[in-house]
Amino acid sequence: MSKLTGSRKATQFTESVIREMTRLNQLYGGVNLSQGFPDFPAPAEIKDAACAAIQADVNQYAVTWGARPLREAVAREFTRRYSVPVVADEQVTVCCGSTEAMMSTMMAIIDPGDEVVIFEPFYENYGPDAILSGATPRYVTLHEPDPSTSLGAGWTFDPDELAAAFNDKTKAIIINTPNNPTGKIFSRDELETIAALCRKWDAIAISDEIYEHIIYEGEHIPIATIEGMADRTITLNGLSKTYSVTGWRVGWTISPPSLTGAIRKVHDFLTVGAAAPLQEAGAIALGLPDDYYAKLAANYRQRRDVLLDVLERHHFTVYKPAGAYYIMTDISAFGFPDDVEFARYLVKEIGVAAVPGSSFYKSPTAGRTKLRFCFCKKDETLAEADRRMERLVPAGVQIH
Ligand code: PLP
């Protein structure tokens, strides 16, 4: 057989459906409600800080594990908000986005045969992250709530199903709260349940908290704050969502000192380091006053409510999110055989891009009646999507 092929690992997953939808959207000139990036400007203070850093010639490699001002700001803010001590020199590693933070973390802690528990539906990167790091994923369902009564918090797991997924081989569990795609915020009780299993099986919690500040109901609780978890939690976060700079590619890990060395080595040989001037600007961003975060959440709440209304008027069944900036919907009303076909129709014929639900599930049949929309978009963008969706009709309804 020819050797001119991709590796076994690389053939086990497909290209990102989310990023594919953005490309299709460009092809058809659609309104992009698929990939989660804002189409409005980033805060002026942090853009100015980035320009100033470049002008001040902060243009060479930063220390591989991250420029001191940013690492110290990350440690300071986590401690200030959650009263968990974090030592920048021993625990914080700056990466090229939380995407790389997750990959470096997985490669740093996983041995072949190790199992990683992943809640499903999941942010689509976690599947390939598991394959590339050699982990065997064990999926645990977040059961969908009755959309008419629930907030995103209604998506929940069965504690027995979760317990059954843990065993001697379990190295880690991935938690994402607030959650993409469901908008769920994990409750203290749920985190206690997860924490007890981590302690019982000596497993690590990898907690992706990139939507930490985008909350509409309830509160964000980092699992590192649950008793006995600071020593076995790797918290991931980044600038992308909180400061509307997804293209900067700056994120970080906060890890127990015993794991930091492994993460830093992998990160160094994968990337050498994140963009130096943008790390300087990141330190300024983390110093923004608390009302910045309050306004961010209030602003997204208003956009959430606008898009919920648009989608409901256009015959989608919506799952109201408690956090993050996505709305999961049910598309059964449209009578399409599956979500991918409907997503293609929506972008090509209606001119609105969204993400097929199946891309958040391992099983090819799950998610077939779902579609995810994002609302991190300008008022005009949401209004244009509304206008275009006027042409959407449910199955069985005649157009006159
Ligand atoms: N984690 C989750 C849950 C996300 O939804 C996203 C982006 O959509 C990321 C990570 C990527 O973050 P970053 O831009 O920091 O790599």
Residues whose N, C-alpha, C, O or C-beta is under 5 A from the ligand:
A	BS01	PLP	G36 C96 G97 S98 T99 Y123 N176 N180 D208 I210 G238 S240 T246 V250 G251
